[in-house]
């Protein structure tokens, strides 16, 4: 008999597998060209099982894939909690982006390319995660920068340095929010 804890772990494992396989498919062929059936096949589950884990379907999976990207940024700044200076914090973040997850920036290209074809709700979710990431980084910057507005500006500069101003504010339409 499977214990409740084992069942919960099995559910978490399958959800992670679905998100990982969806991410791989989105990178390989784009979000718009990826079907629920392809995701289910890649994850080794039936389409109905996929909907059990993600009742809202592909849109909910997209949200989880994008959230996984922002979690990498959050982890980078959590690692920066030990930083003793502003420059050390920025350096730790840069090293995480460039070396810690080498596929991080290239793997976001599909999102930039597919963004114009996302639904308004999907775009809002991407925007909300980017804004959440900005608030998080600005909060971490505040340890070394006294003025809140300056910490927020520096956080945007840092994000734009690594992700590209054009990608964030033109292609992903972040300037609209």
C-alpha positions, 0 to 999 in steps of 0.5 A: 500500500502506498502511503500518503507521503509517497503518493504526494511525492509521486504527484510532485515528481510527475508535475516536475517531469511534465514541466521539464518536458514541456520546457524542453519542447518549448525550447525545441519547437516553440510554445505555439507549436507544442501540443498537449499531446506532445507534452504528455507523450514526452512526460510518459503520461496520458493526456488525461493524466496531464489534465489531472495535474494541470487542469488549465492545460497548456497555459498552466504549464506555461505558467509553471515553466516561466515560474521555474525561470524566475525561481533560478533568479530568486535562488541566485539572490538567496545565495547572495545573502552572504554578500558583504558588498553591493559589488559582490552581490551583483557579481554573484548574480552575474555568475549565476546567470552566466555560469550557474545555469548556462542554458538559462538565457538561451532557453528563454529565447522561445518565450521572447519569440512566442510572446506576441502569440500568447493570450492576454492572460498568459502575457499578464502572468509573464509580466507578473513574474517579471515584476515579482522578480524585480521586486525581489531583486530590489529588496535584496539591493536595498541592503546596500542602497539606502534609497528605495527608488535607487534600489528599484532602478538598479534592479531594473538595470541589472535585469536589463543587463542580463536579459536585454532591454529590448527583450523585456520592454519591447518584445515582452511589452513590459513597458505596458505594465 
